[in-house]
Amino acid sequence: MLINRTFFIYVALMTLVVVASNFLVQYPLPGSMAGMQLGDLLTWGAFSYPFAFLVTDLTNRHFGPQVARRVVIAGFVAAIALSFFAATPRIAIASGSAFLLGQLLDISVFNRLRRQSWWRAPLAGSLIGSALDTAMFFSFAFAPSFVFFGPNDGFALEAAPLFGLLTPDAPRWISWALGDLAVKILCGVVLLLPYGALMSVIKPMPVAAARAV
């Protein structure tokens, strides 16, 4: 009973992270810093989404890759269903596709490195998964080539200085993608702290027990 409840807690956390990120990615940061318009660089979703990798890695450590994949798929289904109400259909499709492949790649990398130094598996998995996730999400959500997923966002397609500061100009969504990836890399490092702190609490389960989940 406790094991099943823990599994559903992971699913609920994953769903919360993805739905919140799908909603927040539609809102650029206001204001400016060091001459950069933050709205040309980042959306609020960049700060919430990296927690998905923390949830996946903790699940993988606790139950192993098979259950981690189930949490990702369950979170994917629930999150996409809810995201159609919290975001546009194109954002939901882009988020779902990028989330699923990015998280599955994270699980695969984590599992290959799990017997090495404690920080290698979560850091490498989150960084490699984030790179794939960012490339897929921003291309599917905003690039004109993927307009069959839904109408283009005019603000995202407007030319703006790269990173809100540099020339030549580029479509704003490219700066968002680069800024998003930079934040994910930073968060991947910072989130090693809660992962390391929870290692003493969340112990790997025996394979037989994990299979019973």
TATATA-V248056 format. One line per field, one symbol per residue. ss: DSSP state (2 for helix, 1 for strand, 0 for the rest). phi: phi as a letter, one per 20 degrees, with the letter a starting at -180 (. if undefined). burial: 1 if it has 24 or more other C-alpha atoms within 12 Angstrom, else 0. A space follows every 10 residues. Layout:
ss->???
phi->???
burial->???
This chain:
ss->0222222222 2222222222 2222000100 0110011222 0010222200 2222222222 2220222222 2222222222 2222220022 2222222222 2222222222 2220000222 2222222222 2222222222 2202222220 0002222011 1100011111 1222222222 2222222222 0222222200 0000002222 200
phi->.fffffgfff ffffffffff fffffecffe nbblneeffe dbdfffeefg ffffffffff ffdnfffgff ffffffffff gfffeebfgf ffffffffgf fffffgfffg ffdfeeggef ffffffffff ffgfffffff fcfgfdffeq ffegffeffb gfmmbedffb ggfffgffff fffffffgff fffffffeff eeefeggfff fef
burial->0000001101 1111111111 1111111110 0000001111 1111111111 1111111111 1111111111 1111111111 0110001111 1111111111 1111111111 1001000011 1111111111 1111111111 1110000010 0110011001 1111000001 1111111111 1111101110 1100110000 0001000001 001
